[in-house]
Amino acid sequence: MNRKKKVVRNIVILIILSILTFTRGIYLTPLAAHKASERSIHYGPSKVVHIEDFDGGKYILCKYDKWISCNTINRSLFFFWTFGNQVTGIEVDKDKPLDVTWSNSYGSYKLYGIVNDKNINFTNRILR
C-alpha cells in the first residue's frame, strides 16, 4: 500500500471515530462516561464510593452532598464506554437505619442504598 492510500485510510478512520465519539457519546474510560452522564443532567460531581463489574459494564455507586446514586456504564465497541441510564440520585433519609432504592435499566434490576446506623455491619457489601 503506497503512502497516499495509507494517509487517506487513516483520515477516514479518524473521521469515523470522531463521528462515533460525538454522536454516540463514546468514552475511553468508565469514569469519563460517568462524569459525562452527571454533567448531562447537571448533577454532581459526586464522590465514587464503589464500582461493581457486571457482564458488559460497571455499576458506579456515588455520594453527592445528601444524595446517593448508582450509575450504569456499558461497554461499547470492545474497549469504549457509554453511559446507560441517567444517574439520578435519591435523598438520604437519616431517620432510616438502612435507606435503599431500586431501579430497572434494560431489564436489569439493581438495588442500592446507604447504611445510616453505625451498629449495622455488612461483611459483604454487594449482595447477589
C-alpha positions in Angstrom: 0.0 0.0 0.0 1.5 3.3 -1.0 1.8 6.3 1.2 -1.2 8.2 -0.2 -3.6 5.3 0.4 -2.4 5.0 4.0 -2.9 8.7 4.6 -6.4 8.5 3.1 -7.2 5.4 5.1 -6.1 6.9 8.4 -8.1 10.1 7.8 -11.2 8.1 7.1 -10.7 6.1 10.3 -10.2 9.3 12.3 -13.4 10.8 10.8 -15.4 7.7 11.6 -14.1 7.6 15.2 -14.8 11.3 15.6 -18.3 10.9 14.4 -18.9 8.0 16.7 -17.5 9.8 19.7 -19.6 13.0 19.2 -22.9 11.4 18.2 -23.0 8.3 20.4 -21.2 9.6 23.5 -18.3 7.1 23.5 -15.6 7.5 26.1 -12.2 5.9 26.8 -12.8 5.1 30.5 -15.8 4.2 32.6 -15.2 7.2 34.9 -15.2 9.6 31.9 -18.5 8.2 30.8 -19.8 8.6 34.4 -18.7 12.2 34.6 -20.3 13.0 31.3 -23.6 11.4 32.5 -23.6 13.6 35.6 -22.8 16.7 33.5 -25.7 15.9 31.1 -28.3 16.3 33.9 -26.4 18.9 35.9 -25.8 16.5 38.8 -22.6 16.3 40.9 -19.7 16.0 40.8 -20.2 13.1 43.1 -17.7 11.0 45.0 -17.3 7.4 43.8 -18.0 5.1 46.7 -17.9 1.7 45.0 -17.5 0.2 41.5 -19.0 -3.2 40.7 -18.4 -5.0 37.5 -21.1 -6.9 35.6 -21.2 -8.6 32.2 -20.9 -5.8 29.7 -20.3 -2.9 32.1 -20.0 -1.4 35.5 -22.2 0.0 38.3 -20.8 3.1 39.9 -22.2 3.9 43.4 -21.7 7.5 44.3 -22.5 10.0 47.0 -23.1 13.7 46.5 -24.0 16.1 49.3 -27.0 14.4 50.9 -27.8 12.2 47.9 -26.7 8.8 46.7 -26.9 7.4 43.1 -25.9 4.4 41.1 -24.9 4.9 37.5 -24.8 2.2 34.9 -21.8 2.3 32.5 -21.9 0.0 29.5 -19.0 -1.4 27.4 -19.3 -0.4 23.7 -17.3 -1.3 20.7 -15.0 -3.7 22.6 -13.0 -1.1 24.6 -15.0 2.1 24.6 -17.6 3.0 27.3 -21.1 4.7 27.2 -23.4 5.7 30.0 -26.6 3.7 30.3 -29.5 5.0 32.4 -29.3 8.6 33.6 -27.7 9.0 37.0 -30.5 10.2 39.3 -30.0 10.2 43.0 -32.2 9.8 46.0 -32.0 12.0 49.0 -30.8 10.0 52.0 -33.3 9.8 54.9 -31.2 9.8 58.0 -34.1 8.5 60.1 -33.9 5.1 58.4 -31.1 2.8 59.6 -30.8 1.4 56.0 -32.0 3.6 53.2 -32.3 1.7 49.9 -33.9 2.1 46.5 -34.0 0.2 43.3 -34.1 0.8 39.6 -34.6 -1.0 36.3 -32.5 -0.5 33.2 -32.8 -2.6 30.1 -34.3 -5.5 32.0 -31.6 -5.4 34.6 -32.7 -4.6 38.2 -30.3 -3.0 40.7 -30.8 -2.4 44.4 -28.6 0.1 46.2 -28.5 2.1 49.3 -26.6 3.5 52.2 -26.2 2.5 55.9 -27.1 5.3 58.4 -26.9 3.2 61.6 -23.4 2.6 62.9 -24.5 -0.6 64.5 -25.1 -2.3 61.1 -22.1 -4.0 59.8 -22.0 -5.8 56.4 -19.4 -8.4 55.9 -20.1 -8.4 52.2 -21.2 -5.0 50.7 -22.5 -6.5 47.4 -25.5 -8.8 47.7 -26.1 -11.0 44.7 
